[in-house]
Amino acid sequence: MHENEIGSVVVECAVALHQDLGPGLLETVYEVTLARALERRGLSVRRQVAVPIEYEGETFAEGFRADLIVEGKVLLELKSVERVTAAHKKQLLTYLRLTGLKLGYLLNFGEALMRDGITRTINGSLDPIHMRPQESLSQRHKGTEGLTL
């Protein structure tokens, strides 16, 4: 399954989860329930994945923990905050660079509407046949106008 296809399933599951549970719960609640929803859709999901980093010739076993990695291709960073900051977005890009993954989502379940809590980030480029990097989330999900994202 291509990163963009995985991303579409992630967005669908995150929206459904947000509609069912609402905003403002602990991040761990969204993590465990989103992981289960993705697994029910047939995707492999790893939670709290320790990612080592190398710095000045030394490897540190636990540089950070990725909240979720889906199908070994898409990194998900989950938040439950009032507002996502530029630092959160930079953090996701750094995580993508350190893992070598190409696609990541910052999902903020603290927003009143899930569509306002979805940030899609590309590290480098994805196959241009599937999507151009400058394409916005709303353009990507044209068929979801009736959904509360």
PyMOL CGO cylinders between C-alpha atoms (Angstrom):
from pymol import cmd
from pymol.cgo import CYLINDER

trace = [
    CYLINDER, 0.00, 0.00, 0.00, 1.36, 3.44, -0.96, 0.3, 1, 1, 1, 1, 1, 1,
    CYLINDER, 1.36, 3.44, -0.96, 1.88, 6.20, 1.62, 0.3, 1, 1, 1, 1, 1, 1,
    CYLINDER, 1.88, 6.20, 1.62, -1.00, 8.26, 0.22, 0.3, 1, 1, 1, 1, 1, 1,
    CYLINDER, -1.00, 8.26, 0.22, -3.41, 5.34, 0.50, 0.3, 1, 1, 1, 1, 1, 1,
    CYLINDER, -3.41, 5.34, 0.50, -2.33, 4.76, 4.09, 0.3, 1, 1, 1, 1, 1, 1,
    CYLINDER, -2.33, 4.76, 4.09, -2.75, 8.48, 4.76, 0.3, 1, 1, 1, 1, 1, 1,
    CYLINDER, -2.75, 8.48, 4.76, -6.32, 8.41, 3.49, 0.3, 1, 1, 1, 1, 1, 1,
    CYLINDER, -6.32, 8.41, 3.49, -7.17, 5.57, 5.87, 0.3, 1, 1, 1, 1, 1, 1,
    CYLINDER, -7.17, 5.57, 5.87, -5.46, 7.42, 8.74, 0.3, 1, 1, 1, 1, 1, 1,
    CYLINDER, -5.46, 7.42, 8.74, -7.52, 10.57, 8.10, 0.3, 1, 1, 1, 1, 1, 1,
    CYLINDER, -7.52, 10.57, 8.10, -10.77, 8.59, 7.83, 0.3, 1, 1, 1, 1, 1, 1,
    CYLINDER, -10.77, 8.59, 7.83, -10.07, 6.77, 11.10, 0.3, 1, 1, 1, 1, 1, 1,
    CYLINDER, -10.07, 6.77, 11.10, -8.96, 9.93, 12.92, 0.3, 1, 1, 1, 1, 1, 1,
    CYLINDER, -8.96, 9.93, 12.92, -12.11, 11.79, 11.85, 0.3, 1, 1, 1, 1, 1, 1,
    CYLINDER, -12.11, 11.79, 11.85, -14.37, 8.91, 12.93, 0.3, 1, 1, 1, 1, 1, 1,
    CYLINDER, -14.37, 8.91, 12.93, -12.53, 8.60, 16.23, 0.3, 1, 1, 1, 1, 1, 1,
    CYLINDER, -12.53, 8.60, 16.23, -12.82, 12.34, 16.92, 0.3, 1, 1, 1, 1, 1, 1,
    CYLINDER, -12.82, 12.34, 16.92, -16.53, 12.28, 16.08, 0.3, 1, 1, 1, 1, 1, 1,
    CYLINDER, -16.53, 12.28, 16.08, -17.09, 9.33, 18.43, 0.3, 1, 1, 1, 1, 1, 1,
    CYLINDER, -17.09, 9.33, 18.43, -14.93, 10.40, 21.39, 0.3, 1, 1, 1, 1, 1, 1,
    CYLINDER, -14.93, 10.40, 21.39, -14.80, 14.17, 21.01, 0.3, 1, 1, 1, 1, 1, 1,
    CYLINDER, -14.80, 14.17, 21.01, -11.86, 16.47, 21.73, 0.3, 1, 1, 1, 1, 1, 1,
    CYLINDER, -11.86, 16.47, 21.73, -9.73, 16.89, 24.81, 0.3, 1, 1, 1, 1, 1, 1,
    CYLINDER, -9.73, 16.89, 24.81, -8.98, 13.37, 26.10, 0.3, 1, 1, 1, 1, 1, 1,
    CYLINDER, -8.98, 13.37, 26.10, -5.44, 12.27, 26.91, 0.3, 1, 1, 1, 1, 1, 1,
    CYLINDER, -5.44, 12.27, 26.91, -3.20, 11.58, 23.92, 0.3, 1, 1, 1, 1, 1, 1,
    CYLINDER, -3.20, 11.58, 23.92, -2.76, 7.98, 25.06, 0.3, 1, 1, 1, 1, 1, 1,
    CYLINDER, -2.76, 7.98, 25.06, -6.51, 7.38, 24.68, 0.3, 1, 1, 1, 1, 1, 1,
    CYLINDER, -6.51, 7.38, 24.68, -6.41, 8.54, 21.07, 0.3, 1, 1, 1, 1, 1, 1,
    CYLINDER, -6.41, 8.54, 21.07, -3.21, 6.58, 20.46, 0.3, 1, 1, 1, 1, 1, 1,
    CYLINDER, -3.21, 6.58, 20.46, -4.55, 3.23, 21.58, 0.3, 1, 1, 1, 1, 1, 1,
    CYLINDER, -4.55, 3.23, 21.58, -7.96, 3.67, 19.94, 0.3, 1, 1, 1, 1, 1, 1,
    CYLINDER, -7.96, 3.67, 19.94, -6.55, 4.99, 16.64, 0.3, 1, 1, 1, 1, 1, 1,
    CYLINDER, -6.55, 4.99, 16.64, -4.04, 2.13, 16.52, 0.3, 1, 1, 1, 1, 1, 1,
    CYLINDER, -4.04, 2.13, 16.52, -6.87, -0.36, 16.99, 0.3, 1, 1, 1, 1, 1, 1,
    CYLINDER, -6.87, -0.36, 16.99, -9.05, 1.33, 14.34, 0.3, 1, 1, 1, 1, 1, 1,
    CYLINDER, -9.05, 1.33, 14.34, -6.17, 1.17, 11.84, 0.3, 1, 1, 1, 1, 1, 1,
    CYLINDER, -6.17, 1.17, 11.84, -5.50, -2.47, 12.66, 0.3, 1, 1, 1, 1, 1, 1,
    CYLINDER, -5.50, -2.47, 12.66, -9.18, -3.25, 12.06, 0.3, 1, 1, 1, 1, 1, 1,
    CYLINDER, -9.18, -3.25, 12.06, -8.70, -1.74, 8.60, 0.3, 1, 1, 1, 1, 1, 1,
    CYLINDER, -8.70, -1.74, 8.60, -5.94, -4.29, 7.97, 0.3, 1, 1, 1, 1, 1, 1,
    CYLINDER, -5.94, -4.29, 7.97, -2.92, -2.06, 8.59, 0.3, 1, 1, 1, 1, 1, 1,
    CYLINDER, -2.92, -2.06, 8.59, 0.07, -2.95, 10.74, 0.3, 1, 1, 1, 1, 1, 1,
    CYLINDER, 0.07, -2.95, 10.74, 0.67, -0.39, 13.48, 0.3, 1, 1, 1, 1, 1, 1,
    CYLINDER, 0.67, -0.39, 13.48, 3.58, 0.00, 15.88, 0.3, 1, 1, 1, 1, 1, 1,
    CYLINDER, 3.58, 0.00, 15.88, 3.11, 2.17, 18.98, 0.3, 1, 1, 1, 1, 1, 1,
    CYLINDER, 3.11, 2.17, 18.98, 5.72, 4.16, 20.89, 0.3, 1, 1, 1, 1, 1, 1,
    CYLINDER, 5.72, 4.16, 20.89, 8.51, 3.16, 18.54, 0.3, 1, 1, 1, 1, 1, 1,
    CYLINDER, 8.51, 3.16, 18.54, 11.95, 4.02, 19.93, 0.3, 1, 1, 1, 1, 1, 1,
    CYLINDER, 11.95, 4.02, 19.93, 14.01, 5.67, 17.22, 0.3, 1, 1, 1, 1, 1, 1,
    CYLINDER, 14.01, 5.67, 17.22, 17.77, 5.87, 17.80, 0.3, 1, 1, 1, 1, 1, 1,
    CYLINDER, 17.77, 5.87, 17.80, 19.75, 8.88, 16.68, 0.3, 1, 1, 1, 1, 1, 1,
    CYLINDER, 19.75, 8.88, 16.68, 23.37, 9.25, 15.73, 0.3, 1, 1, 1, 1, 1, 1,
    CYLINDER, 23.37, 9.25, 15.73, 25.27, 12.32, 16.83, 0.3, 1, 1, 1, 1, 1, 1,
    CYLINDER, 25.27, 12.32, 16.83, 28.99, 12.97, 16.51, 0.3, 1, 1, 1, 1, 1, 1,
    CYLINDER, 28.99, 12.97, 16.51, 29.69, 9.34, 15.69, 0.3, 1, 1, 1, 1, 1, 1,
    CYLINDER, 29.69, 9.34, 15.69, 27.73, 7.92, 18.63, 0.3, 1, 1, 1, 1, 1, 1,
    CYLINDER, 27.73, 7.92, 18.63, 24.40, 6.17, 18.48, 0.3, 1, 1, 1, 1, 1, 1,
    CYLINDER, 24.40, 6.17, 18.48, 21.89, 6.91, 21.20, 0.3, 1, 1, 1, 1, 1, 1,
    CYLINDER, 21.89, 6.91, 21.20, 19.38, 4.11, 21.61, 0.3, 1, 1, 1, 1, 1, 1,
    CYLINDER, 19.38, 4.11, 21.61, 16.41, 6.32, 22.28, 0.3, 1, 1, 1, 1, 1, 1,
    CYLINDER, 16.41, 6.32, 22.28, 16.49, 9.64, 20.50, 0.3, 1, 1, 1, 1, 1, 1,
    CYLINDER, 16.49, 9.64, 20.50, 12.70, 9.89, 20.57, 0.3, 1, 1, 1, 1, 1, 1,
    CYLINDER, 12.70, 9.89, 20.57, 9.57, 7.77, 20.46, 0.3, 1, 1, 1, 1, 1, 1,
    CYLINDER, 9.57, 7.77, 20.46, 7.25, 7.90, 17.46, 0.3, 1, 1, 1, 1, 1, 1,
    CYLINDER, 7.25, 7.90, 17.46, 3.64, 7.70, 18.64, 0.3, 1, 1, 1, 1, 1, 1,
    CYLINDER, 3.64, 7.70, 18.64, 2.53, 5.47, 15.76, 0.3, 1, 1, 1, 1, 1, 1,
    CYLINDER, 2.53, 5.47, 15.76, 4.18, 4.11, 12.63, 0.3, 1, 1, 1, 1, 1, 1,
    CYLINDER, 4.18, 4.11, 12.63, 1.72, 2.62, 10.14, 0.3, 1, 1, 1, 1, 1, 1,
    CYLINDER, 1.72, 2.62, 10.14, 2.81, -0.08, 7.68, 0.3, 1, 1, 1, 1, 1, 1,
    CYLINDER, 2.81, -0.08, 7.68, 6.42, 0.97, 8.31, 0.3, 1, 1, 1, 1, 1, 1,
    CYLINDER, 6.42, 0.97, 8.31, 5.75, 3.95, 6.00, 0.3, 1, 1, 1, 1, 1, 1,
    CYLINDER, 5.75, 3.95, 6.00, 3.71, 6.68, 7.70, 0.3, 1, 1, 1, 1, 1, 1,
    CYLINDER, 3.71, 6.68, 7.70, 4.58, 8.33, 11.00, 0.3, 1, 1, 1, 1, 1, 1,
    CYLINDER, 4.58, 8.33, 11.00, 1.81, 9.73, 13.20, 0.3, 1, 1, 1, 1, 1, 1,
    CYLINDER, 1.81, 9.73, 13.20, 2.42, 12.24, 15.95, 0.3, 1, 1, 1, 1, 1, 1,
    CYLINDER, 2.42, 12.24, 15.95, -0.64, 12.68, 18.15, 0.3, 1, 1, 1, 1, 1, 1,
    CYLINDER, -0.64, 12.68, 18.15, -1.50, 15.73, 20.22, 0.3, 1, 1, 1, 1, 1, 1,
    CYLINDER, -1.50, 15.73, 20.22, -4.42, 16.76, 22.36, 0.3, 1, 1, 1, 1, 1, 1,
    CYLINDER, -4.42, 16.76, 22.36, -3.71, 20.45, 22.77, 0.3, 1, 1, 1, 1, 1, 1,
    CYLINDER, -3.71, 20.45, 22.77, -5.67, 23.65, 22.32, 0.3, 1, 1, 1, 1, 1, 1,
    CYLINDER, -5.67, 23.65, 22.32, -3.45, 24.78, 19.46, 0.3, 1, 1, 1, 1, 1, 1,
    CYLINDER, -3.45, 24.78, 19.46, -0.65, 23.21, 17.43, 0.3, 1, 1, 1, 1, 1, 1,
    CYLINDER, -0.65, 23.21, 17.43, 2.47, 25.36, 17.26, 0.3, 1, 1, 1, 1, 1, 1,
    CYLINDER, 2.47, 25.36, 17.26, 5.18, 25.73, 14.66, 0.3, 1, 1, 1, 1, 1, 1,
    CYLINDER, 5.18, 25.73, 14.66, 7.44, 23.73, 17.01, 0.3, 1, 1, 1, 1, 1, 1,
    CYLINDER, 7.44, 23.73, 17.01, 5.08, 20.73, 16.80, 0.3, 1, 1, 1, 1, 1, 1,
    CYLINDER, 5.08, 20.73, 16.80, 5.23, 20.86, 13.00, 0.3, 1, 1, 1, 1, 1, 1,
    CYLINDER, 5.23, 20.86, 13.00, 9.03, 21.14, 12.98, 0.3, 1, 1, 1, 1, 1, 1,
    CYLINDER, 9.03, 21.14, 12.98, 9.21, 18.21, 15.39, 0.3, 1, 1, 1, 1, 1, 1,
    CYLINDER, 9.21, 18.21, 15.39, 7.27, 16.02, 12.95, 0.3, 1, 1, 1, 1, 1, 1,
    CYLINDER, 7.27, 16.02, 12.95, 9.57, 16.94, 10.05, 0.3, 1, 1, 1, 1, 1, 1,
    CYLINDER, 9.57, 16.94, 10.05, 12.63, 16.17, 12.20, 0.3, 1, 1, 1, 1, 1, 1,
    CYLINDER, 12.63, 16.17, 12.20, 11.12, 12.79, 13.12, 0.3, 1, 1, 1, 1, 1, 1,
    CYLINDER, 11.12, 12.79, 13.12, 10.55, 12.04, 9.44, 0.3, 1, 1, 1, 1, 1, 1,
    CYLINDER, 10.55, 12.04, 9.44, 14.13, 12.96, 8.58, 0.3, 1, 1, 1, 1, 1, 1,
    CYLINDER, 14.13, 12.96, 8.58, 15.56, 10.83, 11.40, 0.3, 1, 1, 1, 1, 1, 1,
    CYLINDER, 15.56, 10.83, 11.40, 13.49, 7.78, 10.45, 0.3, 1, 1, 1, 1, 1, 1,
    CYLINDER, 13.49, 7.78, 10.45, 13.88, 8.24, 6.69, 0.3, 1, 1, 1, 1, 1, 1,
    CYLINDER, 13.88, 8.24, 6.69, 10.10, 8.04, 6.30, 0.3, 1, 1, 1, 1, 1, 1,
    CYLINDER, 10.10, 8.04, 6.30, 8.46, 10.19, 3.63, 0.3, 1, 1, 1, 1, 1, 1,
    CYLINDER, 8.46, 10.19, 3.63, 5.01, 10.95, 5.05, 0.3, 1, 1, 1, 1, 1, 1,
    CYLINDER, 5.01, 10.95, 5.05, 3.80, 12.02, 8.46, 0.3, 1, 1, 1, 1, 1, 1,
    CYLINDER, 3.80, 12.02, 8.46, 0.68, 13.39, 10.06, 0.3, 1, 1, 1, 1, 1, 1,
    CYLINDER, 0.68, 13.39, 10.06, 0.37, 15.59, 13.09, 0.3, 1, 1, 1, 1, 1, 1,
    CYLINDER, 0.37, 15.59, 13.09, -3.10, 14.82, 14.45, 0.3, 1, 1, 1, 1, 1, 1,
    CYLINDER, -3.10, 14.82, 14.45, -4.40, 17.22, 17.11, 0.3, 1, 1, 1, 1, 1, 1,
    CYLINDER, -4.40, 17.22, 17.11, -7.43, 15.72, 18.81, 0.3, 1, 1, 1, 1, 1, 1,
    CYLINDER, -7.43, 15.72, 18.81, -7.79, 18.87, 20.94, 0.3, 1, 1, 1, 1, 1, 1,
    CYLINDER, -7.79, 18.87, 20.94, -9.40, 20.83, 18.11, 0.3, 1, 1, 1, 1, 1, 1,
    CYLINDER, -9.40, 20.83, 18.11, -13.17, 21.28, 18.02, 0.3, 1, 1, 1, 1, 1, 1,
    CYLINDER, -13.17, 21.28, 18.02, -13.17, 20.08, 14.39, 0.3, 1, 1, 1, 1, 1, 1,
    CYLINDER, -13.17, 20.08, 14.39, -10.72, 17.37, 13.39, 0.3, 1, 1, 1, 1, 1, 1,
    CYLINDER, -10.72, 17.37, 13.39, -10.11, 18.97, 9.96, 0.3, 1, 1, 1, 1, 1, 1,
    CYLINDER, -10.11, 18.97, 9.96, -8.46, 21.86, 11.81, 0.3, 1, 1, 1, 1, 1, 1,
    CYLINDER, -8.46, 21.86, 11.81, -6.21, 19.40, 13.65, 0.3, 1, 1, 1, 1, 1, 1,
    CYLINDER, -6.21, 19.40, 13.65, -4.67, 17.58, 10.68, 0.3, 1, 1, 1, 1, 1, 1,
    CYLINDER, -4.67, 17.58, 10.68, -1.23, 18.57, 9.42, 0.3, 1, 1, 1, 1, 1, 1,
    CYLINDER, -1.23, 18.57, 9.42, 0.25, 16.49, 6.60, 0.3, 1, 1, 1, 1, 1, 1,
    CYLINDER, 0.25, 16.49, 6.60, 4.03, 16.69, 6.18, 0.3, 1, 1, 1, 1, 1, 1,
    CYLINDER, 4.03, 16.69, 6.18, 6.21, 15.27, 3.43, 0.3, 1, 1, 1, 1, 1, 1,
    CYLINDER, 6.21, 15.27, 3.43, 9.91, 14.59, 3.87, 0.3, 1, 1, 1, 1, 1, 1,
    CYLINDER, 9.91, 14.59, 3.87, 11.38, 15.03, 0.40, 0.3, 1, 1, 1, 1, 1, 1,
    CYLINDER, 11.38, 15.03, 0.40, 8.82, 13.88, -2.11, 0.3, 1, 1, 1, 1, 1, 1,
    CYLINDER, 8.82, 13.88, -2.11, 6.29, 11.16, -2.73, 0.3, 1, 1, 1, 1, 1, 1,
    CYLINDER, 6.29, 11.16, -2.73, 5.45, 9.60, -6.06, 0.3, 1, 1, 1, 1, 1, 1,
    CYLINDER, 5.45, 9.60, -6.06, 4.09, 12.59, -8.06, 0.3, 1, 1, 1, 1, 1, 1,
    CYLINDER, 4.09, 12.59, -8.06, 1.59, 10.36, -9.83, 0.3, 1, 1, 1, 1, 1, 1,
    CYLINDER, 1.59, 10.36, -9.83, -0.36, 9.98, -6.59, 0.3, 1, 1, 1, 1, 1, 1,
    CYLINDER, -0.36, 9.98, -6.59, -0.13, 13.54, -5.26, 0.3, 1, 1, 1, 1, 1, 1,
    CYLINDER, -0.13, 13.54, -5.26, 1.82, 16.71, -5.71, 0.3, 1, 1, 1, 1, 1, 1,
    CYLINDER, 1.82, 16.71, -5.71, 3.44, 17.95, -2.44, 0.3, 1, 1, 1, 1, 1, 1,
    CYLINDER, 3.44, 17.95, -2.44, 1.74, 21.36, -2.69, 0.3, 1, 1, 1, 1, 1, 1,
    CYLINDER, 1.74, 21.36, -2.69, -1.72, 19.80, -2.84, 0.3, 1, 1, 1, 1, 1, 1,
    CYLINDER, -1.72, 19.80, -2.84, -3.68, 20.74, 0.27, 0.3, 1, 1, 1, 1, 1, 1,
    CYLINDER, -3.68, 20.74, 0.27, -5.59, 18.40, 2.55, 0.3, 1, 1, 1, 1, 1, 1,
    CYLINDER, -5.59, 18.40, 2.55, -8.90, 19.87, 1.39, 0.3, 1, 1, 1, 1, 1, 1,
    CYLINDER, -8.90, 19.87, 1.39, -7.95, 19.25, -2.25, 0.3, 1, 1, 1, 1, 1, 1,
    CYLINDER, -7.95, 19.25, -2.25, -6.85, 15.70, -1.37, 0.3, 1, 1, 1, 1, 1, 1,
    CYLINDER, -6.85, 15.70, -1.37, -10.13, 14.87, 0.34, 0.3, 1, 1, 1, 1, 1, 1,
    CYLINDER, -10.13, 14.87, 0.34, -12.63, 16.52, -2.01, 0.3, 1, 1, 1, 1, 1, 1,
    CYLINDER, -12.63, 16.52, -2.01, -15.08, 13.68, -1.47, 0.3, 1, 1, 1, 1, 1, 1,
    CYLINDER, -15.08, 13.68, -1.47, -15.35, 14.45, 2.26, 0.3, 1, 1, 1, 1, 1, 1,
    CYLINDER, -15.35, 14.45, 2.26, -17.18, 17.81, 2.13, 0.3, 1, 1, 1, 1, 1, 1,
    CYLINDER, -17.18, 17.81, 2.13, -20.07, 16.40, 4.15, 0.3, 1, 1, 1, 1, 1, 1,
    CYLINDER, -20.07, 16.40, 4.15, -17.76, 15.10, 6.89, 0.3, 1, 1, 1, 1, 1, 1,
    CYLINDER, -17.76, 15.10, 6.89, -16.81, 17.05, 9.94, 0.3, 1, 1, 1, 1, 1, 1,
    CYLINDER, -16.81, 17.05, 9.94, -13.05, 16.71, 9.75, 0.3, 1, 1, 1, 1, 1, 1,
]
cmd.load_cgo(trace, "trace")
